Amino acid sequence: MSALGIEFTEAESEQIRQTAAAEQRSPQELVQEMRESVLADVRRRRFEAAAKRVTTLSVELNERLAK
């Protein structure tokens, strides 16, 4: 799966092949879906971290302005 920039151990590759076969899908399709899921989770976490930072800065600014 190096085309997707992901390397797996032989045991992981076998598990992917078995899962793909059970779902009647190609291993590449399964890995691509897994990759997209991970990237979506990373984006969500980054967004949440940024939102938390903005909220913190907003609270600090509001406190300073209230003085």
PARO-488366 format. One line per 4 residues: their letters; for each residue z, x, y of N, C-alpha, C, O, CB. Coordinates in nm, 4 decimals. Glycine has a CB too. Layout:
REM residues N
a	Z,X,Y,Z,X,Y,Z,X,Y,Z,X,Y,Z,X,Y ~ ...
This chain:
REM residues 67
msal	0.0000,0.0823,-0.1196,0.0000,0.0000,0.0000,0.0000,0.0869,0.1263,0.0412,0.0426,0.2335,0.1212,-0.0938,-0.0003 ~ -0.0459,0.2087,0.1120,-0.0446,0.2977,0.2276,-0.1359,0.2468,0.3393,-0.1202,0.2862,0.4549,-0.0867,0.4381,0.1859 ~ -0.2298,0.1608,0.3060,-0.3161,0.1041,0.4095,-0.2355,0.0217,0.5095,-0.2758,0.0068,0.6248,-0.4254,0.0176,0.3462 ~ -0.1230,-0.0312,0.4658,-0.0362,-0.1084,0.5540,0.0725,-0.0222,0.6164,0.1561,-0.0720,0.6917,0.0268,-0.2231,0.4778
gief	0.0716,0.1064,0.5853,0.1721,0.1963,0.6394,0.3071,0.1822,0.5712,0.4105,0.2146,0.6297,0.1874,0.1724,0.7860 ~ 0.3063,0.1338,0.4473,0.4298,0.1125,0.3730,0.4172,0.1825,0.2380,0.3179,0.1653,0.1673,0.4597,-0.0400,0.3551 ~ 0.5175,0.2607,0.2034,0.5191,0.3267,0.0730,0.6296,0.2651,-0.0127,0.7390,0.2369,0.0362,0.5402,0.4807,0.0884 ~ 0.5997,0.2446,-0.1404,0.6956,0.1865,-0.2330,0.7152,0.2801,-0.3512,0.6261,0.3570,-0.3870,0.6488,0.0476,-0.2806
teae	0.8327,0.2722,-0.4105,0.8556,0.3446,-0.5345,0.7759,0.2760,-0.6447,0.7277,0.1643,-0.6263,1.0076,0.3505,-0.5699 ~ 0.7621,0.3418,-0.7580,0.6893,0.2808,-0.8689,0.7576,0.1522,-0.9148,0.6899,0.0551,-0.9484,0.6777,0.3794,-0.9860 ~ 0.8908,0.1504,-0.9167,0.9650,0.0300,-0.9571,0.9399,-0.0840,-0.8573,0.9218,-0.1990,-0.8972,1.1177,0.0605,-0.9672 ~ 0.9388,-0.0517,-0.7290,0.9124,-0.1551,-0.6274,0.7695,-0.2062,-0.6392,0.7442,-0.3261,-0.6280,0.9374,-0.0998,-0.4850
seqi	0.6764,-0.1144,-0.6619,0.5362,-0.1542,-0.6772,0.5184,-0.2470,-0.7965,0.4445,-0.3451,-0.7889,0.4468,-0.0307,-0.6931 ~ 0.5858,-0.2162,-0.9061,0.5778,-0.3019,-1.0245,0.6347,-0.4404,-0.9955,0.5776,-0.5415,-1.0362,0.6525,-0.2377,-1.1423 ~ 0.7468,-0.4444,-0.9254,0.8067,-0.5733,-0.8899,0.7129,-0.6536,-0.8002,0.7003,-0.7749,-0.8166,0.9421,-0.5523,-0.8196 ~ 0.6483,-0.5879,-0.7074,0.5516,-0.6555,-0.6190,0.4351,-0.7096,-0.7010,0.3929,-0.8236,-0.6816,0.4996,-0.5585,-0.5091
rqta	0.3827,-0.6277,-0.7930,0.2715,-0.6740,-0.8769,0.3120,-0.7954,-0.9597,0.2351,-0.8909,-0.9712,0.2234,-0.5613,-0.9695 ~ 0.4322,-0.7927,-1.0175,0.4788,-0.9052,-1.0984,0.4964,-1.0312,-1.0136,0.4565,-1.1403,-1.0543,0.6106,-0.8696,-1.1674 ~ 0.5556,-1.0154,-0.8975,0.5756,-1.1310,-0.8089,0.4418,-1.1879,-0.7638,0.4225,-1.3095,-0.7634,0.6604,-1.0917,-0.6863 ~ 0.3499,-1.1003,-0.7258,0.2172,-1.1446,-0.6824,0.1455,-1.2182,-0.7953,0.0831,-1.3219,-0.7726,0.1329,-1.0245,-0.6351
aaeq	0.1544,-1.1648,-0.9159,0.0901,-1.2305,-1.0303,0.1518,-1.3674,-1.0566,0.0805,-1.4638,-1.0844,0.1015,-1.1428,-1.1559 ~ 0.2833,-1.3758,-1.0478,0.3517,-1.5035,-1.0706,0.3123,-1.6070,-0.9661,0.3067,-1.7265,-0.9951,0.5033,-1.4835,-1.0696 ~ 0.2852,-1.5606,-0.8441,0.2458,-1.6507,-0.7348,0.0941,-1.6634,-0.7222,0.0439,-1.7306,-0.6321,0.3040,-1.6013,-0.6027 ~ 0.0213,-1.5978,-0.8139,-0.1251,-1.5980,-0.8150,-0.1813,-1.5531,-0.6802,-0.2690,-1.6169,-0.6220,-0.1779,-1.7376,-0.8501
rspq	-0.1274,-1.4414,-0.6337,-0.1706,-1.3817,-0.5072,-0.1970,-1.2343,-0.5306,-0.1567,-1.1789,-0.6329,-0.0640,-1.4021,-0.3948 ~ -0.2640,-1.1713,-0.4371,-0.2844,-1.0268,-0.4488,-0.1587,-0.9546,-0.3998,-0.0878,-1.0049,-0.3127,-0.4101,-0.9809,-0.3676 ~ -0.1319,-0.8383,-0.4555,-0.0167,-0.7606,-0.4077,-0.0279,-0.7283,-0.2578,0.0721,-0.7293,-0.1860,-0.0040,-0.6302,-0.4884 ~ -0.1494,-0.6998,-0.2121,-0.1697,-0.6680,-0.0711,-0.1321,-0.7862,0.0179,-0.0713,-0.7686,0.1235,-0.3152,-0.6274,-0.0461
elvq	-0.1686,-0.9059,-0.0253,-0.1355,-1.0260,0.0505,0.0161,-1.0447,0.0577,0.0703,-1.0788,0.1629,-0.2018,-1.1496,-0.0127 ~ 0.0828,-1.0223,-0.0536,0.2286,-1.0357,-0.0582,0.2953,-0.9332,0.0340,0.3865,-0.9669,0.1093,0.2798,-1.0188,-0.2029 ~ 0.2495,-0.8084,0.0275,0.3075,-0.7030,0.1117,0.2794,-0.7316,0.2588,0.3667,-0.7112,0.3431,0.2514,-0.5641,0.0724 ~ 0.1600,-0.7780,0.2904,0.1272,-0.8107,0.4296,0.2206,-0.9196,0.4814,0.2671,-0.9123,0.5951,-0.0203,-0.8562,0.4419
emre	0.2479,-1.0193,0.3998,0.3400,-1.1256,0.4393,0.4812,-1.0708,0.4613,0.5499,-1.1087,0.5561,0.3423,-1.2362,0.3329 ~ 0.5229,-0.9808,0.3718,0.6551,-0.9188,0.3867,0.6606,-0.8383,0.5161,0.7588,-0.8458,0.5901,0.6875,-0.8280,0.2653 ~ 0.5554,-0.7613,0.5435,0.5486,-0.6798,0.6647,0.5580,-0.7670,0.7892,0.6334,-0.7363,0.8816,0.4190,-0.5978,0.6672 ~ 0.4817,-0.8753,0.7916,0.4834,-0.9663,0.9063,0.6206,-1.0285,0.9254,0.6654,-1.0472,1.0385,0.3786,-1.0758,0.8889
svla	0.6872,-1.0604,0.8159,0.8214,-1.1179,0.8226,0.9205,-1.0189,0.8838,1.0029,-1.0555,0.9676,0.8685,-1.1602,0.6828 ~ 0.9111,-0.8931,0.8404,1.0001,-0.7898,0.8944,0.9736,-0.7693,1.0427,1.0672,-0.7604,1.1221,0.9823,-0.6570,0.8183 ~ 0.8468,-0.7619,1.0802,0.8130,-0.7426,1.2220,0.8605,-0.8596,1.3075,0.9077,-0.8396,1.4194,0.6619,-0.7244,1.2387 ~ 0.8483,-0.9807,1.2560,0.8967,-1.0979,1.3302,1.0478,-1.0898,1.3499,1.0989,-1.1246,1.4564,0.8596,-1.2286,1.2561
dvrr	1.1188,-1.0438,1.2474,1.2638,-1.0296,1.2585,1.3009,-0.9226,1.3609,1.3941,-0.9406,1.4392,1.3245,-0.9954,1.1222 ~ 1.2274,-0.8108,1.3599,1.2533,-0.7043,1.4579,1.2294,-0.7571,1.6003,1.3094,-0.7323,1.6904,1.1625,-0.5801,1.4298 ~ 1.1205,-0.8287,1.6191,1.0914,-0.8851,1.7524,1.2007,-0.9818,1.7962,1.2423,-0.9809,1.9120,0.9549,-0.9571,1.7521 ~ 1.2472,-1.0654,1.7034,1.3526,-1.1614,1.7363,1.4797,-1.0887,1.7771,1.5444,-1.1265,1.8747,1.3805,-1.2546,1.6172
rrfe	1.5157,-0.9849,1.7030,1.6371,-0.9088,1.7351,1.6248,-0.8393,1.8700,1.7209,-0.8361,1.9469,1.6659,-0.8055,1.6258 ~ 1.5083,-0.7839,1.8994,1.4874,-0.7205,2.0302,1.4983,-0.8224,2.1428,1.5587,-0.7954,2.2467,1.3504,-0.6514,2.0353 ~ 1.4391,-0.9401,2.1212,1.4464,-1.0454,2.2218,1.5912,-1.0878,2.2448,1.6342,-1.1035,2.3591,1.3615,-1.1662,2.1794 ~ 1.6661,-1.1064,2.1365,1.8064,-1.1461,2.1492,1.8882,-1.0389,2.2214,1.9748,-1.0714,2.3027,1.8665,-1.1737,2.0108
aaak	1.8616,-0.9131,2.1926,1.9331,-0.8045,2.2601,1.8994,-0.8035,2.4091,1.9878,-0.7847,2.4927,1.8981,-0.6679,2.1962 ~ 1.7736,-0.8234,2.4421,1.7334,-0.8271,2.5825,1.7953,-0.9467,2.6536,1.8410,-0.9345,2.7672,1.5807,-0.8320,2.5943 ~ 1.7971,-1.0616,2.5877,1.8567,-1.1812,2.6475,2.0056,-1.1610,2.6714,2.0584,-1.2033,2.7743,1.8337,-1.3038,2.5577 ~ 2.0734,-1.0969,2.5776,2.2165,-1.0693,2.5942,2.2388,-0.9758,2.7122,2.3315,-0.9955,2.7908,2.2758,-1.0080,2.4653
rvtt	2.1540,-0.8739,2.7247,2.1663,-0.7794,2.8360,2.1441,-0.8501,2.9697,2.2185,-0.8264,3.0648,2.0659,-0.6636,2.8199 ~ 2.0440,-0.9356,2.9779,2.0163,-1.0105,3.1017,2.1344,-1.1008,3.1357,2.1745,-1.1102,3.2517,1.8865,-1.0950,3.0875 ~ 2.1890,-1.1661,3.0359,2.3043,-1.2536,3.0586,2.4229,-1.1741,3.1121,2.4900,-1.2172,3.2058,2.3435,-1.3261,2.9287 ~ 2.4483,-1.0585,3.0527,2.5590,-0.9735,3.0979,2.5374,-0.9289,3.2421,2.6291,-0.9359,3.3240,2.5738,-0.8506,3.0060
lsve	2.4172,-0.8834,3.2729,2.3878,-0.8405,3.4097,2.3993,-0.9558,3.5083,2.4471,-0.9376,3.6202,2.2484,-0.7797,3.4171 ~ 2.3562,-1.0730,3.4675,2.3639,-1.1905,3.5539,2.5084,-1.2262,3.5840,2.5428,-1.2573,3.6980,2.2928,-1.3093,3.4893 ~ 2.5930,-1.2218,3.4818,2.7346,-1.2519,3.5009,2.7967,-1.1500,3.5959,2.8711,-1.1869,3.6867,2.8095,-1.2525,3.3653 ~ 2.7663,-1.0226,3.5753,2.8209,-0.9179,3.6621,2.7747,-0.9364,3.8060,2.8536,-0.9228,3.8995,2.7797,-0.7792,3.6113
lner	2.6476,-0.9672,3.8235,2.5940,-0.9887,3.9578,2.6595,-1.1100,4.0233,2.6967,-1.1047,4.1405,2.4413,-1.0072,3.9525 ~ 2.6736,-1.2176,3.9493,2.7375,-1.3380,4.0042,2.8807,-1.3104,4.0442,2.9268,-1.3612,4.1464,2.7332,-1.4521,3.9030 ~ 2.9527,-1.2308,3.9656,3.0909,-1.1956,3.9999,3.0961,-1.1132,4.1284,3.1828,-1.1353,4.2130,3.1567,-1.1175,3.8845 ~ 3.0045,-1.0193,4.1430,3.0019,-0.9387,4.2651,2.9643,-1.0221,4.3872,3.0196,-1.0033,4.4955,2.9040,-0.8230,4.2496
lak	2.8719,-1.1123,4.3693,2.8304,-1.1981,4.4817,2.9397,-1.2956,4.5218,2.9469,-1.3365,4.6376,2.7040,-1.2754,4.4456 ~ 3.0243,-1.3329,4.4276,3.1317,-1.4289,4.4559,3.2431,-1.3657,4.5367,3.3246,-1.4377,4.5943,3.1880,-1.4855,4.3263 ~ 3.2496,-1.2340,4.5431,3.3571,-1.1660,4.6158,3.3307,-1.1612,4.7627,3.4117,-1.1073,4.8382,3.3764,-1.0269,4.5642
